[in-house]
Every structure is written in C-alpha cells, then in structure tokens.
Amino acid sequence: MKKKLFWFPLLAALLSIGVLYTIGNVFEISFLGWNFYEENPSKGVIFEAGGSVVPIIIGFVVGFITERILKISIKATITWYNAEFFYAILNISTVA
C-alpha cells in the first residue's frame, strides 16, 4: 500500500504538468507554455529557452491533493474493515 501512496501522487503531478504545458503550447498561452528563441548572427548561434513555472506549481498542488485523498480513503477503508471485523466477532448483523 505504501507504493501506491508514492506513485499515484507523483504520476498525477507529472501528468498534470505535462497536460498544462501541452495546452499552453498548443493554444499559445504564455503563462502555461515554453518559449524558444534561436538567432544565427555572424559570430555564432544564440539560443534562449524559457518556460512558465505555473504548471509546475499546479502539478505540485494536484499531487498534494491526490496524496491527501488517498490517505483519507485508506483510513476510511481500514476503519470500515475494523468495524466489519468487530461486527463479525460479536455476531451483529450490519443489515437492519
């Protein structure tokens, strides 16, 4: 179960970062994309690249929220299993 707690938030963050950068480049949204600039003067090649940090920040937030949701759902599942175990020991029917 620990592997899921690590991989799901990481994959959610990376996927959201990739999707946001793709949207930024396809629709030419400056605060979501990369920009490249290349110039060939007589003395050499000048290459500049830059990108927005906004998709990275949003990706971290998505990863954090995903981790919280997983922890809450696992805690609820464990509590439910403990209640079912308790009801089984006491022979209490959960169906009214």
Backbone as CSV, one residue per row, in Angstrom:
resi,resn,N_x,N_y,N_z,CA_x,CA_y,CA_z,C_x,C_y,C_z
1,MET,0.815,-1.195,0.000,0.000,0.000,0.000,0.857,1.257,0.000
2,LYS,2.062,1.171,0.536,2.945,2.338,0.562,3.368,2.752,-0.847
3,LYS,3.523,1.775,-1.753,3.924,2.121,-3.118,2.855,2.963,-3.805
4,LYS,1.582,2.647,-3.559,0.508,3.435,-4.154,0.529,4.858,-3.621
5,LEU,0.824,5.008,-2.343,0.865,6.346,-1.765,1.959,7.187,-2.394
6,PHE,2.993,6.559,-2.902,4.080,7.300,-3.533,3.824,7.531,-5.019
7,TRP,3.386,6.505,-5.733,3.303,6.590,-7.188,2.101,7.375,-7.702
8,PHE,0.940,7.228,-7.093,-0.240,7.944,-7.594,-0.077,9.458,-7.538
9,PRO,0.351,10.037,-6.414,0.538,11.495,-6.411,1.622,11.961,-7.378
10,LEU,2.703,11.187,-7.490,3.776,11.558,-8.411,3.288,11.525,-9.853
11,LEU,2.586,10.465,-10.218,2.064,10.369,-11.581,1.008,11.436,-11.856
12,ALA,0.175,11.729,-10.867,-0.834,12.786,-11.042,-0.162,14.136,-11.258
13,ALA,0.891,14.410,-10.496,1.607,15.684,-10.642,2.282,15.775,-12.008
14,LEU,2.999,14.726,-12.407,3.695,14.750,-13.697,2.718,14.828,-14.868
15,LEU,1.621,14.108,-14.771,0.625,14.138,-15.836,-0.017,15.518,-15.949
16,SER,-0.337,16.123,-14.821,-0.950,17.457,-14.885,0.040,18.500,-15.405
17,ILE,1.308,18.377,-15.041,2.325,19.294,-15.569,2.430,19.142,-17.087
18,GLY,2.489,17.906,-17.550,2.575,17.658,-18.990,1.363,18.161,-19.750
19,VAL,0.177,17.930,-19.200,-1.050,18.386,-19.860,-1.101,19.911,-19.908
20,LEU,-0.729,20.572,-18.813,-0.764,22.036,-18.794,0.252,22.643,-19.760
21,TYR,1.469,22.069,-19.828,2.451,22.574,-20.793,1.980,22.335,-22.228
22,THR,1.351,21.196,-22.481,0.834,20.915,-23.819,-0.267,21.900,-24.196
23,ILE,-1.185,22.146,-23.271,-2.250,23.125,-23.523,-1.650,24.504,-23.782
24,GLY,-0.650,24.867,-22.998,-0.014,26.168,-23.178,0.656,26.320,-24.527
25,ASN,1.303,25.261,-25.000,1.978,25.336,-26.297,1.004,25.255,-27.468
26,VAL,-0.018,24.423,-27.353,-0.969,24.266,-28.454,-1.795,25.530,-28.647
27,PHE,-2.284,26.096,-27.547,-3.147,27.272,-27.637,-2.392,28.584,-27.437
28,GLU,-1.077,28.504,-27.378,-0.193,29.666,-27.247,-0.563,30.548,-26.053
29,ILE,-0.719,29.902,-24.903,-0.978,30.612,-23.649,0.376,30.833,-22.986
30,SER,0.760,32.080,-22.826,2.131,32.391,-22.409,2.461,31.905,-21.004
31,PHE,1.510,31.930,-20.073,1.830,31.537,-18.702,1.718,30.030,-18.471
32,LEU,1.444,29.257,-19.534,1.392,27.801,-19.418,2.371,27.086,-20.347
33,GLY,3.171,27.795,-21.097,3.982,27.121,-22.104,5.461,27.417,-22.025
34,TRP,6.165,26.838,-22.967,7.598,27.057,-23.158,7.785,28.034,-24.301
35,ASN,8.891,28.751,-24.286,9.220,29.583,-25.438,10.692,29.380,-25.789
36,PHE,10.946,29.299,-27.080,12.298,29.095,-27.590,12.624,30.222,-28.561
37,TYR,13.864,30.653,-28.522,14.308,31.721,-29.412,15.695,31.356,-29.906
38,GLU,15.864,31.314,-31.219,17.157,30.979,-31.809,17.517,32.046,-32.836
39,GLU,18.745,32.492,-32.764,19.227,33.515,-33.690,20.588,33.066,-34.217
40,ASN,20.838,33.297,-35.481,22.102,32.915,-36.104,22.854,34.150,-36.590
41,PRO,23.490,34.876,-35.691,24.291,36.014,-36.151,25.601,35.526,-36.767
42,SER,26.372,36.432,-37.292,27.620,36.055,-37.965,28.658,35.496,-36.992
43,LYS,28.584,35.842,-35.714,29.586,35.372,-34.746,29.252,34.016,-34.134
44,GLY,28.056,33.551,-34.239,27.680,32.268,-33.639,26.174,32.153,-33.471
45,VAL,25.777,31.142,-32.756,24.360,30.871,-32.556,23.953,31.319,-31.156
46,ILE,22.870,32.047,-31.091,22.302,32.444,-29.805,20.996,31.677,-29.633
47,PHE,20.903,30.964,-28.539,19.706,30.170,-28.263,19.209,30.498,-26.864
48,GLU,17.954,30.855,-26.764,17.341,31.139,-25.475,16.105,30.266,-25.319
49,ALA,15.923,29.762,-24.125,14.729,28.974,-23.827,14.208,29.394,-22.465
50,GLY,12.919,29.411,-22.350,12.297,29.764,-21.083,10.950,29.090,-20.967
51,GLY,10.472,29.049,-19.765,9.180,28.424,-19.553,8.508,28.946,-18.308
52,SER,7.266,28.631,-18.207,6.465,29.079,-17.084,6.599,28.116,-15.915
53,VAL,6.505,28.653,-14.722,6.572,27.852,-13.503,5.162,27.489,-13.023
54,VAL,4.155,28.130,-13.587,2.770,27.919,-13.155,2.341,26.450,-13.276
55,PRO,2.609,25.740,-14.390,2.219,24.329,-14.448,2.913,23.465,-13.392
56,ILE,4.134,23.812,-13.039,4.844,23.047,-12.010,4.177,23.248,-10.652
57,ILE,3.814,24.478,-10.344,3.143,24.761,-9.073,1.790,24.054,-9.024
58,ILE,1.037,24.133,-10.105,-0.261,23.455,-10.154,-0.074,21.942,-10.047
59,GLY,0.974,21.406,-10.669,1.260,19.976,-10.567,1.565,19.547,-9.146
60,PHE,2.334,20.355,-8.408,2.605,20.044,-7.001,1.320,20.055,-6.179
61,VAL,0.453,21.017,-6.450,-0.823,21.092,-5.722,-1.686,19.866,-6.034
62,VAL,-1.745,19.469,-7.298,-2.514,18.282,-7.685,-1.946,17.034,-7.010
63,GLY,-0.626,16.900,-6.970,-0.006,15.766,-6.293,-0.310,15.747,-4.807
64,PHE,-0.273,16.911,-4.169,-0.568,17.005,-2.741,-2.020,16.632,-2.459
65,ILE,-2.943,17.132,-3.279,-4.359,16.810,-3.095,-4.605,15.319,-3.323
66,THR,-3.951,14.744,-4.322,-4.088,13.312,-4.587,-3.602,12.489,-3.403
67,GLU,-2.482,12.889,-2.819,-1.963,12.169,-1.658,-2.935,12.246,-0.488
68,ARG,-3.503,13.421,-0.242,-4.474,13.581,0.853,-5.706,12.711,0.622
69,ILE,-6.205,12.685,-0.604,-7.384,11.868,-0.910,-7.075,10.394,-0.681
70,LEU,-5.901,9.935,-1.104,-5.522,8.540,-0.886,-5.425,8.210,0.597
71,LYS,-4.808,9.083,1.375,-4.674,8.821,2.807,-6.031,8.759,3.488
72,ILE,-6.935,9.667,3.125,-8.268,9.671,3.733,-9.045,8.420,3.335
73,SER,-8.953,8.019,2.067,-9.695,6.838,1.628,-9.132,5.563,2.243
74,ILE,-7.817,5.485,2.404,-7.221,4.309,3.041,-7.610,4.253,4.510
75,LYS,-7.610,5.405,5.176,-8.014,5.439,6.582,-9.479,5.018,6.724
76,ALA,-10.345,5.470,5.825,-11.759,5.092,5.875,-11.934,3.607,5.598
77,THR,-11.151,3.063,4.671,-11.228,1.640,4.360,-10.785,0.808,5.556
78,ILE,-9.707,1.197,6.195,-9.222,0.463,7.364,-10.250,0.533,8.485
79,THR,-10.845,1.677,8.702,-11.867,1.818,9.736,-13.067,0.941,9.415
80,TRP,-13.461,0.888,8.145,-14.593,0.061,7.755,-14.280,-1.410,7.985
81,TYR,-13.067,-1.861,7.620,-12.691,-3.249,7.848,-12.668,-3.569,9.336
82,ASN,-12.181,-2.665,10.155,-12.164,-2.900,11.593,-13.580,-3.012,12.135
83,ALA,-14.499,-2.198,11.645,-15.889,-2.276,12.085,-16.512,-3.599,11.655
84,GLU,-16.245,-4.035,10.431,-16.771,-5.315,9.965,-16.213,-6.469,10.797
85,PHE,-14.933,-6.394,11.132,-14.321,-7.426,11.963,-14.977,-7.449,13.343
86,PHE,-15.211,-6.274,13.912,-15.845,-6.162,15.221,-17.260,-6.732,15.179
87,TYR,-18.015,-6.413,14.117,-19.372,-6.937,13.989,-19.356,-8.458,13.814
88,ALA,-18.376,-8.972,13.095,-18.288,-10.416,12.889,-17.983,-11.142,14.195
89,ILE,-17.140,-10.560,15.023,-16.806,-11.192,16.301,-18.041,-11.251,17.205
90,LEU,-18.813,-10.195,17.228,-19.975,-10.131,18.112,-21.239,-10.711,17.481
91,ASN,-21.132,-11.222,16.250,-22.278,-11.751,15.507,-23.401,-10.729,15.384
92,ILE,-23.034,-9.502,15.108,-24.016,-8.443,14.910,-24.219,-8.284,13.413
93,SER,-25.440,-8.288,13.000,-25.745,-8.106,11.589,-25.696,-6.624,11.248
94,THR,-25.007,-6.292,10.149,-24.931,-4.895,9.733,-26.145,-4.496,8.914
95,VAL,-26.921,-5.474,8.458,-28.122,-5.187,7.686,-29.297,-5.141,8.647
96,ALA,-30.045,-4.053,8.631,-31.164,-3.908,9.574,-32.388,-4.621,9.089
